[in-house]
Amino acid sequence: MHDVIAKDGSVTDDNALRGDDSEYREVNLSRMILSLWTRRYFILRCALAGMLLVYGMSWLITPKYDAEVELMPPTPKQTGLSLLIPTRNAGDQYLGEVNSRTVTDDVIAHQHLADYFHTTRPSALRRALRGMVKIEVDKNQFVTVRVRAKEPDTALRIANEFPAALYRLNDAITLSEAEHQLRYFEAPLEDEKNQLAQAEDALRAAEQQTGMVQPETQVRLGVSAIADLKQQLATREELLAGLETGRTSENPQVVTLQSQIASLETQIARLQAQTGGTAAAANAAKLPALAMEVARRERDVKFHEALFEILSKQYENAKVDEAYSPPVELVDRAVLPDEKSWPPRKLFALGGLLLGALAGALIVELQRIKLRSRIRTFLAGSAGASTVGR
């Protein structure tokens, strides 16, 4: 126990000066509730004052307006092996494109936002625009672009500029891919065109050298034609032999048969020459080599024709892709906002009401525990203790 010497010279017990704090170290909930209920009208006045104060301050805040654009990502085309490969989420990919620096700079340039934000630094312009824009992807993978500005028409113009900038970005990407494909297929296509021309020339030379255009068909038809012509020749020779026994060589029928026989012999000789000689000789000696040479040249021509057709289709598809730009599918275009979105004055008023009530309850509780007198007593005790210590 310590005695405290007051300024007038009297000695006072330290505990008596500070008072017994045991009742304040325990929270008496019922007493606190009773105190709050007793001062309920004071708390209500504080709540109303807080509500009016915050609501009045909300009118000093500059109102802002929201304009929204909703986009639907295009469905990627999948063919062949791409069906087995997992693809990226279309909504997240579209979100990345809308959030890209290219789209941001495009919107700034086309809407002349440097004059609006009163700066020419690209980094500052991007920060200012991104502070106005909020881009989200919902559960349906739709991309929503929300622009908040002080002027309704400004929010409308910037919001509607995002789909246009996205279209220009997709157009540039598609054009770049198409140009790459054109350069990729152009050289092989030209080379294959030359190889096809060389293969056709080689086939033509082989056909001219062998006299065979379609070896198997030609031999089959040639042998059949030779046999038919020989049968016709034998028939006419028999008729001629019968006529020669009773008529002279100047007889018209004899002359006609002799002419027909000579024509048939000429045709037989020509067919035999085309098939490599007589049918038996051609099949046994010359025909296999001649047929193999022509067939090899035909196979080369067919191979280069098929490859040239494939490359031509790919090249034409690249040309089509170069001229085609994927559309930006708009679900909802931005419209002129007719109601402000900020500040929410009703929420501000409700928050002011709650804060005022909380402040009033805190004041009542501090008055209940006599905090001011306790502070004065504590300070006086501290001062007295320091005097005794000296």
C-alpha positions as CSV (number, residue, x, y, z in Angstrom):
1,M,0.0,0.0,0.0
2,H,1.3,3.4,-0.9
3,D,0.2,6.9,0.4
4,V,-0.2,9.7,-2.1
5,I,0.6,13.3,-1.0
6,A,-1.8,15.7,-2.6
7,K,-1.0,19.3,-3.5
8,D,-2.6,20.6,-0.3
9,G,-0.3,18.4,1.8
10,S,-2.9,15.8,2.8
11,V,-2.1,12.1,2.5
12,T,-4.5,9.9,0.7
13,D,-4.6,6.2,0.2
14,D,-3.7,5.2,-3.4
15,N,-6.6,2.6,-3.6
16,A,-9.0,5.2,-2.3
17,L,-7.9,7.6,-4.9
18,R,-8.1,5.2,-7.8
19,G,-11.2,3.5,-6.6
20,D,-12.2,-0.2,-6.8
21,D,-12.1,-1.3,-10.5
22,S,-13.4,-4.8,-10.0
23,E,-16.9,-3.9,-11.0
24,Y,-15.7,-2.5,-14.3
25,R,-13.5,-5.4,-15.2
26,E,-16.6,-7.6,-15.5
27,V,-19.1,-6.9,-18.3
28,N,-22.7,-6.8,-16.9
29,L,-24.8,-7.5,-19.9
30,S,-28.1,-6.9,-18.3
31,R,-27.0,-3.5,-17.0
32,M,-25.7,-2.5,-20.4
33,I,-28.9,-3.5,-22.1
34,L,-30.9,-1.6,-19.5
35,S,-28.8,1.5,-20.0
36,L,-29.2,1.3,-23.8
37,W,-32.9,0.9,-23.5
38,T,-33.2,3.8,-21.1
39,R,-31.3,6.1,-23.5
40,R,-33.1,4.6,-26.6
41,Y,-34.4,8.0,-27.8
42,F,-30.9,9.4,-27.7
43,I,-29.6,6.5,-29.7
44,L,-32.5,6.9,-32.2
45,R,-31.6,10.6,-32.6
46,C,-28.0,9.7,-33.3
47,A,-29.1,7.1,-35.9
48,L,-31.3,9.7,-37.6
49,A,-28.5,12.2,-37.5
50,G,-26.1,9.7,-39.0
51,M,-28.5,8.8,-41.7
52,L,-29.2,12.4,-42.7
53,L,-25.5,13.3,-42.6
54,V,-24.4,10.4,-44.8
55,Y,-27.4,10.8,-47.2
56,G,-26.6,14.5,-47.5
57,M,-23.0,13.7,-48.2
58,S,-24.0,11.2,-50.9
59,W,-25.5,14.1,-52.9
60,L,-22.1,15.7,-53.0
61,I,-20.7,12.7,-54.8
62,T,-20.7,13.0,-58.6
63,P,-23.2,10.5,-60.1
64,K,-22.0,7.8,-62.5
65,Y,-23.8,5.7,-65.1
66,D,-23.3,2.2,-66.3
67,A,-23.5,0.8,-69.9
68,E,-23.3,-2.9,-70.5
69,V,-22.4,-5.0,-73.6
70,E,-22.8,-8.8,-73.5
71,L,-20.9,-11.0,-75.9
72,M,-21.1,-14.6,-76.8
73,P,-17.8,-16.3,-77.7
74,P,-17.8,-18.1,-81.1
75,T,-17.8,-21.9,-81.1
76,P,-14.4,-23.2,-82.3
77,K,-14.6,-25.5,-85.2
78,Q,-13.1,-29.0,-84.5
79,T,-12.4,-31.6,-87.1
80,G,-10.3,-34.7,-87.2
81,L,-7.8,-35.2,-84.4
82,S,-8.7,-31.8,-82.8
83,L,-11.9,-33.5,-81.5
84,L,-9.7,-35.7,-79.3
85,I,-7.7,-32.7,-77.9
86,P,-9.2,-30.8,-75.0
87,T,-9.7,-27.1,-75.9
88,R,-9.5,-24.0,-73.7
89,N,-12.5,-22.4,-72.2
90,A,-14.0,-20.2,-74.9
91,G,-15.3,-17.6,-72.4
92,D,-12.0,-17.3,-70.6
93,Q,-10.2,-17.0,-73.9
94,Y,-12.6,-14.3,-75.0
95,L,-12.1,-12.5,-71.7
96,G,-8.4,-12.5,-72.3
97,E,-8.9,-10.9,-75.7
98,V,-11.2,-8.2,-74.4
99,N,-8.8,-7.4,-71.6
100,S,-5.8,-7.3,-73.9
101,R,-3.7,-4.2,-74.3
102,T,-4.4,-4.2,-78.1
103,V,-8.1,-3.8,-77.5
104,T,-7.6,-1.2,-74.8
105,D,-5.4,0.9,-77.0
106,D,-7.8,0.5,-79.9
107,V,-10.7,1.8,-77.8
108,I,-8.6,4.7,-76.5
109,A,-7.6,5.7,-80.1
110,H,-11.1,5.4,-81.7
111,Q,-12.9,7.2,-78.9
112,H,-10.2,9.9,-78.5
113,L,-10.0,9.3,-74.7
114,A,-6.7,11.2,-74.5
115,D,-8.8,14.4,-74.6
116,Y,-11.3,13.0,-72.2
117,F,-8.7,12.0,-69.6
118,H,-6.5,15.0,-70.3
119,T,-3.3,13.0,-70.7
120,T,-1.2,11.6,-73.5
121,R,0.7,9.0,-71.6
122,P,-0.3,5.5,-72.8
123,S,0.1,3.9,-69.4
124,A,-2.0,6.5,-67.7
125,L,-4.7,6.2,-70.3
126,R,-4.8,2.4,-69.9
127,R,-5.1,2.7,-66.1
128,A,-7.9,5.3,-66.4
129,L,-9.9,3.2,-68.9
130,R,-9.5,0.0,-66.9
131,G,-10.7,1.9,-63.9
132,M,-13.9,2.6,-65.7
133,V,-14.4,-0.9,-67.2
134,K,-15.3,-4.1,-65.5
135,I,-15.3,-7.3,-67.6
136,E,-16.7,-10.6,-66.3
137,V,-17.6,-14.1,-67.5
138,D,-20.9,-15.6,-66.3
139,K,-21.7,-19.3,-65.9
140,N,-23.0,-19.4,-69.5
141,Q,-19.6,-18.3,-70.7
142,F,-21.1,-15.0,-71.9
143,V,-18.7,-12.0,-71.5
144,T,-20.1,-8.8,-70.0
145,V,-18.4,-5.5,-70.5
146,R,-19.6,-2.9,-68.0
147,V,-18.4,0.8,-68.4
148,R,-19.0,3.3,-65.7
149,A,-18.7,7.0,-66.6
150,K,-19.9,10.4,-65.4
151,E,-21.8,11.0,-68.6
152,P,-24.4,8.5,-70.0
153,D,-23.3,9.0,-73.6
154,T,-19.7,8.5,-72.7
155,A,-20.4,5.2,-71.1
156,L,-22.5,4.2,-74.1
157,R,-19.8,5.1,-76.6
158,I,-17.0,3.3,-74.8
159,A,-19.1,0.2,-74.2
160,N,-20.1,-0.2,-77.8
161,E,-16.6,0.4,-78.9
162,F,-15.3,-2.8,-77.3
163,P,-17.1,-5.2,-79.7
164,A,-15.8,-3.1,-82.7
165,A,-12.3,-3.2,-81.3
166,L,-12.6,-7.0,-80.7
167,Y,-13.8,-7.4,-84.3
168,R,-10.8,-5.6,-85.6
169,L,-8.5,-7.7,-83.4
170,N,-10.0,-10.9,-84.7
171,D,-9.8,-9.7,-88.2
172,A,-6.1,-8.9,-87.8
173,I,-5.4,-12.3,-86.2
174,T,-7.4,-14.1,-89.0
175,L,-5.6,-12.2,-91.7
176,S,-2.2,-13.0,-90.2
177,E,-3.0,-16.7,-90.0
178,A,-4.3,-16.7,-93.6
179,E,-1.2,-15.0,-94.9
180,H,1.0,-17.5,-93.1
181,Q,-1.0,-20.4,-94.6
182,L,-0.7,-18.8,-98.1
183,R,3.0,-18.5,-97.8
184,Y,3.2,-22.0,-96.4
185,F,1.2,-23.6,-99.3
186,E,2.4,-21.3,-102.1
187,A,5.9,-22.7,-102.6
188,P,4.9,-26.5,-102.3
189,L,2.0,-25.9,-104.7
190,E,4.2,-24.3,-107.3
191,D,6.7,-27.1,-107.0
192,E,4.1,-29.7,-107.3
193,K,2.7,-28.0,-110.3
194,N,6.1,-28.3,-112.0
195,Q,6.5,-31.9,-111.0
196,L,3.0,-32.8,-112.4
197,A,4.0,-31.2,-115.7
198,Q,7.2,-33.2,-115.8
199,A,5.3,-36.4,-115.0
200,E,2.8,-35.7,-117.8
201,D,5.6,-35.1,-120.3
202,A,7.3,-38.3,-119.2
203,L,4.0,-40.2,-119.7
204,R,3.5,-38.7,-123.1
205,A,7.0,-39.6,-124.2
206,A,6.5,-43.2,-123.0
207,E,3.2,-43.5,-124.9
208,Q,4.8,-42.1,-128.0
209,Q,7.8,-44.4,-127.7
210,T,5.8,-47.6,-127.0
211,G,2.7,-46.7,-129.0
212,M,0.6,-47.8,-126.0
213,V,-1.8,-45.6,-124.2
214,Q,-3.5,-48.1,-121.9
215,P,-1.5,-51.3,-122.1
216,E,-3.9,-53.8,-120.6
217,T,-7.0,-52.5,-122.3
218,Q,-5.1,-51.8,-125.5
219,V,-3.7,-55.3,-125.7
220,R,-7.0,-56.9,-124.8
221,L,-8.9,-54.9,-127.4
222,G,-6.0,-55.3,-129.9
223,V,-6.0,-59.1,-129.7
224,S,-9.8,-59.2,-129.9
225,A,-9.8,-56.8,-132.9
226,I,-7.0,-58.8,-134.7
227,A,-8.9,-62.0,-134.2
228,D,-12.1,-60.4,-135.5
229,L,-10.3,-59.0,-138.5
230,K,-8.6,-62.3,-139.3
231,Q,-12.0,-64.0,-139.2
232,Q,-13.3,-61.4,-141.6
233,L,-10.2,-61.8,-143.8
234,A,-10.6,-65.6,-144.0
235,T,-14.3,-65.2,-144.9
236,R,-13.5,-62.8,-147.8
237,E,-10.6,-65.0,-149.0
238,E,-13.0,-67.9,-149.2
239,L,-15.5,-65.8,-151.2
240,L,-12.7,-64.6,-153.5
241,A,-11.5,-68.2,-154.1
242,G,-15.0,-69.2,-155.1
243,L,-15.5,-66.2,-157.4
244,E,-12.1,-66.7,-159.1
245,T,-13.0,-70.2,-160.4
246,G,-15.8,-68.9,-162.6
247,R,-15.0,-65.2,-163.2
248,T,-12.1,-63.1,-164.4
249,S,-9.9,-60.8,-162.3
250,E,-11.7,-57.8,-163.8
251,N,-15.0,-58.8,-162.4
252,P,-16.4,-56.1,-160.1
253,Q,-17.1,-58.5,-157.2
254,V,-13.6,-59.9,-157.4
255,V,-12.1,-56.4,-157.4
256,T,-14.2,-55.4,-154.4
257,L,-13.2,-58.5,-152.4
258,Q,-9.6,-58.0,-153.2
259,S,-9.8,-54.4,-152.0
260,Q,-11.5,-55.4,-148.8
261,I,-8.9,-58.2,-148.2
262,A,-6.1,-55.6,-148.7
263,S,-7.7,-53.2,-146.2
264,L,-8.2,-55.9,-143.6
265,E,-4.5,-57.0,-144.0
266,T,-3.5,-53.4,-143.5
267,Q,-5.6,-53.0,-140.3
268,I,-4.2,-56.3,-139.0
269,A,-0.7,-55.2,-139.6
270,R,-1.3,-51.9,-137.9
271,L,-2.8,-53.4,-134.8
272,Q,0.0,-55.9,-134.6
273,A,2.5,-53.1,-134.7
274,Q,0.6,-51.2,-131.9
275,T,0.7,-54.3,-129.7
276,G,4.4,-55.0,-130.3
277,G,4.0,-57.4,-133.2
278,T,1.8,-60.4,-133.4
279,A,-0.3,-61.1,-130.4
280,A,1.7,-64.1,-129.3
281,A,5.0,-62.3,-129.7
282,A,3.8,-59.2,-127.9
283,N,2.5,-61.1,-124.9
284,A,5.7,-63.2,-124.7
285,A,8.4,-60.6,-125.2
286,K,7.7,-56.9,-125.6
287,L,4.4,-56.3,-123.9
288,P,5.4,-56.7,-120.2
289,A,8.3,-54.2,-120.4
290,L,6.2,-51.7,-122.5
291,A,3.2,-52.0,-120.2
292,M,5.4,-51.6,-117.0
293,E,7.0,-48.4,-118.4
294,V,3.6,-46.8,-119.3
295,A,2.0,-48.0,-116.0
296,R,4.9,-46.4,-114.0
297,R,4.5,-43.1,-115.7
298,E,0.7,-43.2,-115.2
299,R,1.2,-43.9,-111.5
300,D,3.6,-40.9,-111.2
301,V,1.0,-38.7,-112.9
302,K,-1.8,-39.9,-110.7
303,F,0.3,-39.3,-107.6
304,H,1.2,-35.8,-108.5
305,E,-2.4,-35.0,-109.5
306,A,-3.7,-36.1,-106.1
307,L,-1.0,-34.1,-104.3
308,F,-1.6,-31.1,-106.5
309,E,-5.4,-31.3,-105.8
310,I,-4.9,-31.5,-102.0
311,L,-2.5,-28.5,-102.0
312,S,-4.8,-26.5,-104.3
313,K,-7.7,-27.0,-101.9
314,Q,-5.7,-26.0,-99.0
315,Y,-4.5,-22.9,-100.9
316,E,-8.0,-22.0,-101.8
317,N,-9.2,-22.4,-98.2
318,A,-6.4,-20.1,-97.1
319,K,-7.6,-17.5,-99.6
320,V,-11.2,-17.8,-98.3
321,D,-9.9,-17.4,-94.7
322,E,-8.0,-14.3,-95.7
323,A,-11.2,-12.7,-97.0
324,Y,-13.3,-13.9,-94.0
325,S,-13.4,-12.3,-90.6
326,P,-15.2,-14.1,-87.8
327,P,-18.1,-12.1,-86.5
328,V,-18.4,-10.8,-82.9
329,E,-21.7,-12.2,-81.7
330,L,-23.5,-9.6,-79.7
331,V,-26.1,-10.8,-77.2
332,D,-27.0,-7.3,-75.9
333,R,-25.8,-4.1,-77.3
334,A,-25.3,-1.2,-74.9
335,V,-28.1,1.3,-74.6
336,L,-28.2,4.8,-73.2
337,P,-28.5,4.5,-69.4
338,D,-31.4,6.5,-67.9
339,E,-30.6,5.8,-64.2
340,K,-27.4,6.4,-62.3
341,S,-25.6,3.4,-60.8
342,W,-23.4,5.4,-58.3
343,P,-23.7,6.4,-55.6
344,P,-26.4,4.1,-54.1
345,R,-28.0,6.7,-51.9
346,K,-30.4,4.3,-50.2
347,L,-27.5,2.0,-49.1
348,F,-25.6,5.1,-48.0
349,A,-28.6,6.2,-45.9
350,L,-29.0,2.7,-44.4
351,G,-25.2,2.6,-43.6
352,G,-25.5,6.1,-42.0
353,L,-28.4,4.9,-39.9
354,L,-26.5,1.9,-38.6
355,L,-23.3,4.0,-38.0
356,G,-25.3,6.7,-36.1
357,A,-27.0,4.0,-33.9
358,L,-23.7,2.4,-33.2
359,A,-22.1,5.8,-32.3
360,G,-25.1,6.6,-30.0
361,A,-24.8,3.2,-28.2
362,L,-21.1,3.7,-27.8
363,I,-21.6,7.2,-26.2
364,V,-24.3,5.8,-23.8
365,E,-22.0,3.0,-22.8
366,L,-19.1,5.3,-22.2
367,Q,-21.3,7.5,-20.1
368,R,-22.5,4.5,-18.1
369,I,-19.0,3.4,-17.1
370,K,-18.1,7.1,-16.3
371,L,-15.1,6.9,-18.4
372,R,-14.3,10.7,-18.1
373,S,-14.1,10.5,-14.3
374,R,-12.1,7.3,-14.4
375,I,-9.6,9.0,-16.7
376,R,-9.3,12.0,-14.4
377,T,-8.9,9.8,-11.4
378,F,-6.3,7.7,-13.2
379,L,-4.3,10.7,-14.3
380,A,-4.4,12.2,-10.8
381,G,-3.3,8.9,-9.3
382,S,-0.4,8.7,-11.8
383,A,0.7,12.3,-11.0
384,G,0.6,11.6,-7.3
385,A,2.6,8.4,-7.7
386,S,5.2,10.2,-9.7
387,T,5.4,12.9,-6.9
388,V,6.0,10.2,-4.2
389,G,8.6,8.5,-6.3
390,R,10.6,11.8,-6.4
